[in-house]
Amino acid sequence: DQQVKQNSPSLSVQEGRISILNCDYTNSMFDYFLWYKKYPAEGPTFLISISSIKDKNEDGRFTVFLNKSAKHLSLHIVPSQPGDSAVYFCAAADQAGTALIFGKGTTLSVSS
Amino acid sequence: DAGVTQSPTHLIKTRGQHVTLRCSPISGHKSVSWYQQVLGQGPQFIFQYYEKEERGRGNFPDRFSARQFPNYSSELNVNALLLGDSALYLCASSPDSYTEAFFGQGTRLTVV
């Protein structure tokens, strides 16, 4: 049973436009959420996170929105750049912070 | 500062053999976790160690074991390798919790 779901395996966006990556979760005990970016042959790189007490967190071109009632979060990238092309993973942690539960990832392709 | 380093980067083993993977965390980080990533999936939690003690274990068989040393480096051991153990094994370190886990580049294990 997948607790963190990224239902879109891929997303294609033109350079300069907005990229929106979505993530749904089922476990209401999750209270911290993270986004990671992964290039081939590299480990995941931390991008941005959000605590369950917030509904938005912004860092440069990256903004994460959290809708707790819908158990949904999204990552917005504005403007998108070709170097953003990678696999993006959504992850969730519970209060114990023992493990990160990852989604299957969304492959973002940004064309110039 | 050096990031999380893992060794080796690639290795090939035969079914039934044993393998040891190594991880050095970021300086000052006391928590090390191990993840397995198979193709098309997100990383799956195997173990977390903090201050040399196991804090959490994922849904993996007893063939998988790990330990953390006084210098906070860690080893992941897998016995009686199966073809299905072929995957990218990721190590992550964090200061003391999962607020932000930083990953190494991974060890690509192929079991033939």
Boltz contact constraints between the chains, C-beta under 6 A:
constraints:
  - contact:
      token1: [A, 42]
      token2: [B, 105]
      max_distance: 6.0
  - contact:
      token1: [A, 43]
      token2: [B, 90]
      max_distance: 6.0
  - contact:
      token1: [A, 43]
      token2: [B, 103]
      max_distance: 6.0
  - contact:
      token1: [A, 43]
      token2: [B, 104]
      max_distance: 6.0
  - contact:
      token1: [A, 43]
      token2: [B, 105]
      max_distance: 6.0
  - contact:
      token1: [A, 43]
      token2: [B, 106]
      max_distance: 6.0
  - contact:
      token1: [A, 44]
      token2: [B, 103]
      max_distance: 6.0
  - contact:
      token1: [A, 46]
      token2: [B, 100]
      max_distance: 6.0
  - contact:
      token1: [A, 89]
      token2: [B, 42]
      max_distance: 6.0
  - contact:
      token1: [A, 93]
      token2: [B, 98]
      max_distance: 6.0
  - contact:
      token1: [A, 97]
      token2: [B, 97]
      max_distance: 6.0
  - contact:
      token1: [A, 97]
      token2: [B, 98]
      max_distance: 6.0
  - contact:
      token1: [A, 98]
      token2: [B, 48]
      max_distance: 6.0
  - contact:
      token1: [A, 98]
      token2: [B, 55]
      max_distance: 6.0
  - contact:
      token1: [A, 98]
      token2: [B, 56]
      max_distance: 6.0
  - contact:
      token1: [A, 99]
      token2: [B, 45]
      max_distance: 6.0
  - contact:
      token1: [A, 99]
      token2: [B, 56]
      max_distance: 6.0
  - contact:
      token1: [A, 100]
      token2: [B, 98]
      max_distance: 6.0
  - contact:
      token1: [A, 102]
      token2: [B, 42]
      max_distance: 6.0
  - contact:
      token1: [A, 102]
      token2: [B, 43]
      max_distance: 6.0
  - contact:
      token1: [A, 103]
      token2: [B, 42]
      max_distance: 6.0
  - contact:
      token1: [A, 104]
      token2: [B, 41]
      max_distance: 6.0
  - contact:
      token1: [A, 104]
      token2: [B, 42]
      max_distance: 6.0
  - contact:
      token1: [A, 105]
      token2: [B, 42]
      max_distance: 6.0
